[in-house]
């Protein structure tokens, strides 16, 4: 019987002829932690008796969630990370470097066929370039730093076929919001989703990262895509590592297969307080918003900033609305400055914050007030996300966020494109 991408990668990394439901101990190609999870991982590592990490070049720590530090207590955690990284020879991406899920592929640390873990739930983003990547807890990261291995239950696989061509004004974020709404928040629990079809083929690599980033919002272990020429060219432009893409066999066994015709898809919005509470934009259009946020590991890339600047050029952010922009990395910020994108956004009235997670998590930047409505390009809108349990968060594409910022209410971007 043939194998899926997940079965092949876990078989290769474990040295076992593995199929779904098997338990394997697999070698890891890379692992990472961010400042919300790494301090606990470091303390767990020390409790485990750790002296040296298994391979310093295969580990990275990223300070992105609270960047720069907003409090004395967080500053001490950052110091712990810096000290540990220096002692162990681990690469540390300090404040202003960017979001971990942009930096790890951008800096060439992961390539097609890799098995990767990260102490952050959206590590599944790297599936966009054919990497089996998943989020884990801090203690799992500690064990991985010590041994270079982790146990896995080989997941069942779910093939998601995306047919047709996305209409004008509809983007990767609309696609994944729609799929989350259809499949639901627990519709792919502990499964490996393989995204394929004409719509995926036509997405940029940036758009593919957006889609795989939110596979976890359906409960998935992995979100994976095949490596085509577009993927291989992108990876070769970012990494000097050799790699071998992994493809599913024609006779691979899938527990679920879903086929979606997206040729008539409209812009989508996830309403508070659940990511799968999704509707076409017309159902919430004209809802007033007090804050708009452009950024995160889902939509803080050049493609997203360019599109937003295109909409905002020559316009102003509504006087009753705040627009906050957080580029996903320093490299993206520099490129956006070079192209004049940042100047356009700031001239329109946007506020720029450091490359990183910005106000997505809600630890410092841009915490909304009670009762305020926020439209965001982030991946989560749970109660209390962004730092206030009495605020209401809507998720949408960068185009929708930019258009909404201009009018001060949720606005279909097709009206201004």
Secondary structure, DSSP 4 states (H G I P E B T S, - for coil): -B--HHHHHHHHHHTS---TT-EEEEE-SEEEEETTTHHHHHHHHHHTT--S-S-GGGEEEE--TTSS--SHHHHHHHHHHHHHHHHHT-EEE-TTSB-HHHHHHHTT---TT-EEEEESGGGGGGGGGT-EEEE--HHHHHHHHHHSEEEEEPPEEEEEEEES-PPTT--HHHHHHHHHHHH-TTTTTTEEEEEESHHHHHS-HHHHHHHHHTGGGGT-SEEEE---HHHHHHHHTT-----------TTB--SEEEEEE-TTPPPEEEPTT-TT-EEEGGGTTT-B-SEEEEEHHHH-SHHHHHHHHHHHTT----TT-EEEEE-SBHHHHHHHHHTTHHHHHHHTT-EEE-SS-TTSS-SSTTPPPTT-EEEESSS---TTGGG-TTSEEEE--HHHHHHHHHHTB---GGGT-
